[in-house]
Amino acid sequence: MQHSPSLLDSYSNSSTKRKPPMDDLADAPAESESPFLPGTSIQYAWDSTSIGYLKTCPRLYQYTMVEGWTQKHESVHLRFGIEFHKAIQDYEMSRAVGIGHEESVHDVASATLGRTVDWQSDHPNKNRATLLRTIVWYFEHYKDDPARTYVLANGKPAVEVNFRVALDFGISAHQPYLLCGHLDRIVTFNDEIFVIDHKTTTATPSSHAFDKYDPDNQMSVYSFAAGAVLHSPIRGVIIDLVQVLVDSNKFVRGFTYRTKDQLDEWIRDLRYWLLLAEVFATEGQWPMNDTACDKFGGCRFREVCSKSPHVRERFLHSTFEKGKPWNPLTPR
Ligand code: SF4
């Protein structure tokens, strides 16, 4: 597909004429309860993000989950990913209530422009114009997608599925651990059931682009959770990878599979990870995993952790601010 310079303008203009339906479809985020036991740093409600922090580095978990440090300056990549996911969610919700493809794309594009009107990004690949192009081209590419939205037992489409699963182990006899989160969509594909997830990248996907998702914490959480929601194991996760270039996009679809035995093992292992988290919280000590600092393009806390312990707090305050910590119990 060729880049259309008028794409952003055309949706910008029309956004003032039509009210997108997403305002009606989206649930207002509810004020959630704390995922921690009262008066402690012991977390009982976990999602893939918080488990990922813990497994990557306990100190990263402390800074983000326990203390709620966030970067003062918004990450372009994070904002782009959030907006892209939001657009897909809105589109799927719109289609699920019977609104046609063209109208849904139009409404989603208009809503995206409305949300990003103040977003200033000078990143050549990730900015407001490339976001809109990526959204519109993605919907065009998957317009006749053979992956069909699964219909739940209650007759509702499996779109925007929030889940809370009580595990059969916990902090005490009275407080089981909860595995929480959100599935964008559950689909049937070739008579098998999958969760669909989306990733954006500026790098060219290699032939091994999907190998890194097996094993992978997030994909195992999604597979386990969807199986719990449906009361039946699912096949795994479909990953729609979107490459965002300056003037075009590429779309690649990959699969990652999970057997019941693999998920049973993942849950068994999780029990030990959460036991460790409880020890860290009880001791008030979250050790540094200094083998993880250069992973995923470099940890955002590296500047802090590289300093002497007695001056770290000062560096934390100069680059980060205490915001609302990530809460797995907040529905999306
Ligand atoms: S810089 Fe390294 S030690 Fe510090 S939080 Fe990140 S991964 Fe952990």
Boltz pocket constraint, residues with backbone or C-beta under 6 A from the ligand:
constraints:
  - pocket:
      binder: B
      contacts: [[A, 56], [A, 57], [A, 58], [A, 59], [A, 60], [A, 287], [A, 288], [A, 289], [A, 290], [A, 292], [A, 293], [A, 299], [A, 300], [A, 301], [A, 302], [A, 303], [A, 305]]
      max_distance: 6.0
